[in-house]
Amino acid sequence: MKTLKIYDPAMCCSSGVCGTDVDTELVQLAGFLKNLDACSVKVERYNLSQDPAAYTTGVIAEALKEKGTKALPLVMVDEDVVASGAYPDLEKLTDLLGSSVAHIALETPDCGGCRGCN
C-alpha cells in the first residue's frame, strides 16, 4: 500500500471552497483524494493551522527550516518528497501512485468507498 502525505499551508479547510474565492486546484485535489482506492493508498493530510505538531519532525521540519512556509504545500509519496511549494498536478499524482490505483480517481466522480478489497 502506498502512503500519500500532504502538508498543507495554514488555511481554514482543505476543500478550497472557503471564503469568497474558490481555489479550483484544491477542489480538484479534494475530489481526486476522495476517489482514491482506500485499499491501495493511505492518505494523510495535515493543515498547519490545525495540526502544527505534524510539522515539527522529519522531512517537513527540515523543509520548513530551510525554506519557511514557502516549502508548503509539501507532498510525499511513501517517504519521497514529490512536490514542495505547489501541489503536483493530478496526472503526476496518478503516475506516482500507480496508474491502476489513481486512474479510477481521475475517471470516477464518486466511488463510494473501497473497491476490490475482499
C-alpha positions in Angstrom: 0.0 0.0 0.0 1.3 3.5 -0.9 1.1 6.4 1.5 0.3 9.9 0.3 1.1 12.6 2.8 0.1 16.2 2.1 1.3 19.0 4.4 -0.9 22.0 3.5 -0.1 25.6 4.5 -2.3 27.2 7.2 -5.8 27.5 5.8 -9.3 27.2 7.2 -10.1 24.0 5.3 -8.6 21.7 2.7 -11.6 21.7 0.3 -10.8 25.0 -1.4 -14.3 26.4 -1.1 -13.9 28.5 2.0 -14.4 32.2 1.9 -15.2 34.3 -1.2 -12.6 32.8 -3.5 -12.8 29.2 -4.6 -9.5 27.6 -5.2 -10.2 25.3 -8.1 -6.8 23.5 -7.7 -7.8 22.5 -4.1 -11.3 21.5 -5.2 -9.9 19.2 -7.9 -7.3 17.7 -5.4 -10.1 17.1 -2.8 -12.2 15.2 -5.5 -9.1 13.2 -6.6 -8.3 12.2 -3.0 -11.9 11.3 -2.2 -12.0 8.9 -5.2 -8.7 7.1 -4.5 -8.9 3.4 -3.7 -8.6 3.4 0.1 -7.3 -0.2 -0.1 -4.3 0.8 -2.2 -3.5 4.3 -1.0 -3.4 5.6 2.6 -3.9 9.4 2.6 -2.6 11.5 5.4 -3.4 15.2 5.1 -2.2 17.9 7.6 -3.1 21.5 7.9 -0.5 23.8 9.5 -3.2 25.8 11.4 -5.0 22.6 12.7 -2.1 20.1 13.1 1.0 22.1 13.9 2.7 19.1 15.7 2.8 17.2 12.4 5.2 19.8 11.1 7.8 19.5 13.8 9.7 16.4 12.8 11.4 14.7 9.9 11.4 15.9 6.3 8.7 18.5 6.8 10.6 20.2 9.7 13.8 20.3 7.7 11.9 21.8 4.7 10.3 24.5 6.9 13.7 25.3 8.5 15.3 25.7 5.1 12.5 27.4 3.1 10.0 28.6 5.7 6.3 28.4 4.7 7.4 28.7 1.0 8.0 24.9 1.3 4.2 24.4 1.6 2.4 22.6 0.4 4.7 19.7 0.7 3.6 16.3 -0.8 5.2 13.0 -0.2 4.6 9.5 -1.7 5.8 6.9 0.8 9.0 8.6 2.1 9.8 10.6 -1.0 9.1 14.3 -1.4 7.4 14.7 -4.8 6.4 18.4 -4.6 7.2 21.3 -2.5 5.8 24.9 -2.8 3.0 23.8 -5.1 0.6 20.9 -5.4 1.5 18.4 -8.1 -1.0 18.1 -10.9 -3.3 15.2 -10.8 -1.7 13.4 -13.7 1.7 13.5 -11.9 0.0 12.1 -8.8 -1.6 9.4 -10.9 1.9 8.4 -12.2 3.4 8.5 -8.7 0.7 6.4 -7.1 0.5 3.9 -9.9 -1.8 4.2 -12.8 -4.1 1.4 -11.7 -4.6 3.0 -8.3 -5.2 6.5 -9.3 -6.8 6.1 -12.7 -10.1 5.5 -11.1 -9.8 8.7 -9.0 -9.4 10.7 -12.2 -12.3 9.0 -14.0 -14.8 8.3 -11.3 -16.8 11.2 -9.8 -17.6 9.3 -6.6 -16.6 5.7 -6.0 -18.5 5.2 -2.7 -15.5 3.7 -1.0 -13.1 0.9 -1.3 -13.1 -1.3 -4.4 -11.9 -4.8 -4.6 -10.6 -5.3 -1.1 -12.1 -8.5 -0.2 
